Amino acid sequence: MWSEPVSLTGRHVVLAPLTQAHCADLMEATADGDLHRLWYTTVPPPEGMAAEIDRRLAVQAAGTMLPFAVLTPDRKAVGMTTYMNIDAANRRVEIGSTWVRAAVQRGPLNTEAKRLLLTHAFEALDCIAVEFRTHFVNHQSRRAIERLGAKLDGVLRSHTVTDNGILRDTAVYSILAHEWPMVKANLDWQLAKPR
């Protein structure tokens, strides 16, 4: 059940099971802001999008990832996100490998996407904890995770070797099940306030 495709729909965003049908939109999305050129995160370049979709679907088939296309309400794909490092036995999941095109950043789309993912994790999957991980120097991502209400668990120093050979320090955050009502209320408030 944890890696079974599911669609999650809100007012500002639709999270749909990722397929190759999203490839052309995602190629355009990754070029918006040259997201694939950021050295501290991994966003596929336009020419690598089909391979990245295949990779995520293969990891889903292995049972440790559930990839989504992030869509606008009119069903245009503007990014990707996943449940990853699925640990059904311990009722834990990580929300990660997330990116959205520059044109939709800092708006309600990503906030509502996280609201939908967290609701499904805590209320349908009965998670004990949901994790978020990001490069220590990715301050934009860290601020966004902290705005959700996630707490820093710690930093895994020299945690992984990135594609460019640099050692990554990984900031690990989590939201625990008993914290979900407060986090949910905060996300609802953020989505309701005037922009």
N, C-alpha and C positions, 0 to 999 in steps of 0.2 A: 504494500500500500504506500510506503514511503517514497518510492521512486516511480509510482504510477502517474502518468500525465494527468494534470488537472488544470482547469482554467479558473482564474480569479479575476473578478470584474469589479471595478469601482467607478466613480464618477469621472476621474481624470486619467485613468489608466486601465488597461487590460493586460493581464499576464497570461499568455497563451503558451501551450506546449511548443517548444522550439522545433522548427522543421526547416528543411532547405527552401521552402516557399518564402521564408523571410530573408533569404540571402541578399537579394538586390537592395532592399530597403536598408539592411544592416551595413552593406558596403557603403552606401551613401551616408549613413549615420556616423560610421567611424571616421569618415573623411571630414565631417563637420567638427572643426576645432583640432584637426590632426591628432585625435586622441591616441592613435597607435604610435605616435612619436614620443609619448611620455615615457621617460626612462625608468620610473619607479613603479609602474604598473604594467599589466599585460592586457592590452586591447589589440585585437587582431587588425592588421592592415586590410584595406579593401580586398587585395588579391589573395589574402589568406582566410577570408571569411568562410568560404565553403568548407575548408579543411577544419576550421574551428568548430563549426556546427557539427560536422561528422565526429570530431573528437568528443564533444560534449554528449552527443547521443550514444557513443560507445561507452562512455563512463556511466551514463544512465542505464544502459543494458547490463552493466556489471553490478548495478544496484546501489551505487554510492553517490549519485548525483541526480537531481531533477532540474533540467534546464528550462528556462522560460525565455520567450521573446517578450520584450517590454513594448507594448503597443499604445498608441494614442487611441482615444475613443473611436476615431474613424478607421482604426485597424492598421495604421502605418507603423511598422517596426522602427523604433528609435533607440533600441539598446537590448541588452541581455542581462539576465540575473539567474542565480541558481540556488537551490538547496544543495549543499555539497558536504562532503565528509559525513554522510548520513550514518548515524549510529542508532539504529532502531532499538537494539537491545538495551541501550542506556538512555533512550529517548532524548537524544541530542542531535542537533543539526546546525550547520553553519550556513548563513546567508552570505554569499560571496560571488566572486567573478562577475561583479556588477559594473556596468558602465552604461551611460546614456549620452546621446549626442549633445553637443554644447548648447544647441538652441532650446533644449527643454530642461537644462540644469537650473537649480535654484528656484524651482517652481513646485507646484503641488504634485506633479507626476511621481517623482521619486519618493516623496513622503508617503503618498498613498500606496505606492508599490510595497514599501516596507510595512505599512499598516496591514495590507492584505497578506503578505508573507508571514508576518508575526501572528496574525489572527489564525491563519491555517495551522501554523506550527503549534501554537499553544492550545487552540480550541478544537482542532480536528485530529492532530497527531498526538496531542497530550504530552508535548515536550516538557522536560524538566528544565532545559536550558537551550538557548539559541545563541550561537557565537557569531562574531564578526572578526575578521582578521584583515589587516592592511599593513603596507610598508610603513615603518616608523616615520619616514620623512613625507608621507602623503598626508599633509596637514588638511587638505580639503576633505579627504575621506574621513580622517579621524574626527574632524569637527562635525561632519554629518552623522557619524555613528554616535558621537556623544550627544548630539541634539535629539536623537531617538530616545535617549535615556539609558543607553548601554553603559556599563561600568568597565573601566580598564582592569583586566585581570593581571596583566603584566606584559613584559616585552621579552620575546624570545630572541636573544642576540645571536647574530650570525646563523640565523635559522635555516635559510635556504640560499642556494646559488641561483641568481637570476640568469636569464638568457644572455645578458651582456657580461656575465662573469662576476658581477658585483655581489657581495654577501648582503643579504637582506635581513634587517632586524624587523621582526614581525610584532606589531602591537595587537594583542588579543583582548577582545572585549566580549562581554556576555550580558544577556538579560535572563534572569531566572524566572521560573513560573510564578512565584509569589510577587514578583515585581511587575508582571504583565498588566494588572489592572491600572496601576499608576502610569505605565508607559502608554497604554492604550488611551487613557484619558488625555494625556499630553499630546499624542498624535492627533486625536480628534479635535483638540483645541487648536493645534497648528493648522489643520485642514479647514477649520471653520473661520479662522480670523481673516479679516479683509487683507487683500494683497495690494 
